[in-house]
Amino acid sequence: MLLQRSIAFNAIMFAPGGMPRAERELGATVESRLNGCVYCASVHAQRFEQLAKRNDVILQLFEDPLTAGTMPRERAIVRFSAELALKPHALSASHVRALQQAGLTDMEILDLVHAVALFAWANRLMLNMGEPVLPEATA
């Protein structure tokens, strides 16, 4: 399962063209934050910060994941990612239009959907592996 996850991760997060990598990481962070996957949220938040060279939106995201974003494009990405995470059945053409109005192309929107969907699955995979257990010290 982890091998298949790695193949899918590389294909989605490192795909050429489309959405900038930092924005893919932002979508992954939103999904992971809302799913309660602390490991994925921290890893992808850090990757966003490295790529974007800023952390303001990440600070906002950990404070209130539904209102984060410092510019219209970012807010649209965060809101769409949150909606996809929390109510995928409620997505409609109006959600896509909001992304388009914020300047995203159809290819970038598809990349965002893939990144968020990947982490909807990956978070659940990681969370089901359990908590780390430290071996007891022997005397």
C-alpha positions in Angstrom: 0.0 0.0 0.0 2.8 2.4 0.9 4.5 1.7 -2.4 1.4 2.5 -4.3 0.9 5.7 -2.2 4.5 6.7 -3.1 3.9 6.2 -6.8 0.6 8.2 -6.7 2.3 10.9 -4.6 5.2 11.4 -7.0 2.8 11.5 -10.0 0.6 14.1 -8.5 2.9 16.3 -6.4 5.7 16.4 -8.9 3.7 16.5 -12.2 5.2 19.0 -14.7 3.1 22.1 -15.6 -0.2 22.9 -14.0 -0.4 24.3 -10.5 2.8 25.5 -8.8 4.1 23.0 -6.3 3.7 25.3 -3.4 0.0 25.6 -4.0 -0.3 21.8 -4.3 1.4 21.6 -0.9 -1.1 24.2 0.4 -4.0 22.0 -0.7 -2.4 19.0 0.9 -1.9 20.9 4.1 -5.5 22.0 4.3 -6.7 18.4 3.8 -4.3 17.1 6.4 -5.1 19.8 8.9 -8.8 19.1 8.6 -8.3 15.4 8.8 -6.2 15.7 12.0 -3.2 14.1 10.4 -0.5 16.0 12.3 2.4 14.4 10.6 1.2 15.2 7.0 0.0 18.6 8.0 3.4 19.5 9.5 5.4 18.0 6.6 3.4 19.7 3.9 3.1 23.0 5.7 6.9 23.1 6.0 7.3 22.2 2.3 4.9 25.1 1.4 7.0 27.5 3.5 10.2 26.3 1.8 8.8 26.7 -1.7 6.8 29.9 -1.1 9.4 31.5 1.2 6.8 32.6 3.6 4.6 31.2 6.4 1.8 33.7 6.9 -0.9 31.5 5.3 0.3 28.5 7.2 0.0 30.3 10.5 -3.6 31.3 9.5 -4.4 27.8 8.4 -3.5 26.3 11.7 -5.5 29.0 13.5 -8.6 28.8 11.3 -8.4 26.5 8.3 -11.6 27.9 6.8 -10.6 31.5 6.5 -6.8 31.3 5.7 -5.2 33.0 2.8 -3.5 36.3 2.2 -4.6 36.9 -1.3 -7.7 36.0 -3.4 -6.1 33.1 -5.2 -4.8 31.6 -1.9 -8.1 32.0 -0.2 -9.9 30.3 -3.1 -7.5 27.4 -2.9 -7.9 27.0 0.8 -11.7 27.3 0.7 -12.0 24.8 -2.2 -9.6 22.4 -0.5 -11.6 22.7 2.8 -14.9 22.1 1.0 -13.5 19.1 -0.8 -12.2 17.8 2.5 -15.3 18.4 4.5 -18.2 18.1 2.0 -17.1 16.5 -1.2 -20.6 15.6 -2.1 -21.6 19.3 -2.0 -19.0 20.5 -4.6 -20.6 22.2 -7.6 -19.8 24.2 -10.7 -19.9 27.4 -8.5 -16.9 26.1 -6.6 -14.9 25.6 -9.8 -16.0 29.1 -11.0 -14.7 30.6 -7.8 -11.3 29.1 -8.5 -11.4 30.3 -12.1 -12.3 33.8 -11.0 -9.3 33.7 -8.7 -7.1 33.0 -11.7 -6.7 29.2 -11.7 -6.6 27.4 -15.0 -8.5 24.2 -15.6 -5.2 22.2 -15.4 -4.4 23.9 -12.1 -7.9 23.1 -10.7 -7.4 19.5 -11.7 -4.0 19.4 -10.0 -5.6 20.8 -6.8 -8.3 18.2 -6.9 -5.7 15.5 -7.3 -3.5 16.8 -4.4 -6.4 17.1 -2.0 -7.8 13.7 -3.0 -4.4 12.1 -2.6 -4.2 13.4 1.0 -7.8 12.4 1.8 -6.6 8.9 1.2 -3.0 9.2 2.4 -4.1 10.8 5.7 -6.4 7.9 6.4 -3.7 5.4 5.5 -1.2 7.1 7.9 -3.8 7.5 10.7 -4.6 3.8 10.6 -1.0 2.8 11.2 -1.4 3.8 14.9 0.7 5.9 17.2 4.4 5.5 17.6 5.4 3.4 20.6 8.8 3.8 22.2 10.4 0.7 23.5 10.7 0.4 27.3 14.2 0.9 28.6 15.7 -2.3 30.0 17.3 -2.1 33.4 
